[in-house]
Amino acid sequence: MRQGESAGSRARSLFDRMSERQSAKKPATPAGADADDPFAALPDAILQHILSFLPAQPAVRTCVLARRWRRLWEGAPGLRITAANAPEPPCAPDDLVSSGELREFVDHLLLLRGGAPLDSCEFMFDVRADADVPHVNLWIRHVIRCQLRRLELSITRENDVRGLRFHVDNLPLVSRHLRRLELYDTESNDSFLDFSGCPGLEELEINNGGFIRAKRISSKSVKWLSVIDCSFNDRFRTRIDVPSLISLQLDDPWDRTPVLGSMPLLVAASVRLDTGCVMSLDWCDTSDSGDCDDENCPGCYGLEGDYRTANGTNKNRSVLLNGLSEASSLVLTDDSKAQKFIFKRDVKWCPIFRKLKTLVLNDYWCVPPDFRELACLLEHSPVLEKLTIQMFSKGPEHEVQINGSYSPMEGSAAISENLKIVEVKCEVVDKGVLKVLDFLQTLNIDFNFEDEEEVLAKDGPTTAINCIKKWKGLSLL
């Protein structure tokens, strides 16, 4: 201790030095930030992340705010190439800017960004001239080379009188960085749909896509696949080969239903067939299983890729069910009014669903008097735990739910002894529903109607309860 220095002065000196050291550790104001800039305390990376949520035009306009902002937009990890005031998709055609209006801006934008890495890029606009198509494809190829992880193509051709979709060039997509790809309103061919050049691609979503020239959609890495409202070829079945798939949604395919390849890792799948006979070729007036014996029938015969024996006899293979056989959860529905035969044809070669625990079906599967398709699925699902049947009801939009349970002590060897929950959902309890209940009872599935007056209150209780009381004492089969 220095002579004459008090304890208090030593303490003050100590805190002063600590304060100086703490001040020295405070982050410096980013270079170029004005003193009155409200964002001065935020690092560039945070501001660039925020800019990623803006359409590209207003993001670029931030360059006039201050010296610090002049080139911030160039390093933003996300690009949204669309109208400056574009709404979130889906949006009306009138809200979309044309590629012609964007052309000069996007050319300069990509030139100034160079090869700066991108996490995400969205293209959302309308192509109104054929000459713009190759130009837009060059934009797509450019951003792919920027270590892009997520790409969304929502490119329409709304004003094209020929009804064309935007046609992605028929070149392979090559990127070891791409993880998610979303395609809306696009037409794709075989080369583009071969994703072997994208070994990291895990999520693929295709909505209102066109595959009329594509024979195959393939990827060894995709784990989540969604194909919604897409058109396929009318002369052959497009094959979907995604052996690493965990989750599948196939909703309302047009023309020919695609063939599903082997998916040994599949956990959950939902397949809904909904197009009428106008949009589907998988239907026949005289056969519900695709074997009407009329060689001139466009629905049952003459399809390239269907298996034929040596003598020319048509021996149709499974289209959907074989590929779905490893799933533990399945939703299988056909809401079309046309006599489509894909599911019923597949039942003739029904695989064993060795892992299936949860199954959701609709009334398509419940055809009296023998309920052949429903019975077949139950017989081929040895570990099934929960069965839900939606009778003339779409998903949760039902008025009545009737719960049943399986009696394993008296059980039928034809169905799973693990079946614990059986639900029948409907909008109205009619004879069709009661026939389903009656069939399920033959498999020793019992239904509890002790609270039927409360359960059926929404559905005209008098008629419904009378039907159930009649069903209790009579066999409708």
Secondary structure as UniProt FT lines:
FT   TURN            3..4
FT   HELIX           7..25
FT   TURN            31..32
FT   TURN            35..36
FT   TURN            38..41
FT   HELIX           44..51
FT   TURN            52..53
FT   HELIX           56..61
FT   HELIX           62..64
FT   HELIX           67..69
FT   TURN            70..71
FT   HELIX           72..75
FT   STRAND          78..81
FT   TURN            84..85
FT   HELIX           93..95
FT   HELIX           99..113
FT   TURN            114..115
FT   STRAND          120..126
FT   TURN            130..131
FT   HELIX           132..144
FT   TURN            145..147
FT   STRAND          150..156
FT   TURN            158..159
FT   TURN            161..162
FT   STRAND          166..167
FT   STRAND          180..184
FT   STRAND          186..187
FT   TURN            190..193
FT   HELIX           195..197
FT   TURN            199..200
FT   STRAND          203..207
FT   STRAND          210..211
FT   TURN            212..213
FT   STRAND          216..218
FT   STRAND          224..228
FT   STRAND          231..232
FT   STRAND          239..241
FT   TURN            243..244
FT   STRAND          247..251
FT   STRAND          254..255
FT   STRAND          259..260
FT   TURN            264..265
FT   STRAND          268..273
FT   TURN            277..279
FT   TURN            295..296
FT   TURN            298..300
FT   TURN            310..311
FT   HELIX           321..324
FT   TURN            325..326
FT   STRAND          329..334
FT   HELIX           342..347
FT   TURN            348..349
FT   TURN            354..355
FT   STRAND          358..362
FT   HELIX           363..365
FT   TURN            368..370
FT   HELIX           372..379
FT   TURN            382..383
FT   STRAND          386..391
FT   TURN            395..396
FT   STRAND          400..406
FT   HELIX           408..410
FT   TURN            413..414
FT   TURN            417..418
FT   STRAND          421..426
FT   HELIX           431..441
FT   TURN            442..444
FT   STRAND          445..447
FT   TURN            450..451
FT   HELIX           452..455
FT   HELIX           457..459
FT   HELIX           461..473
//
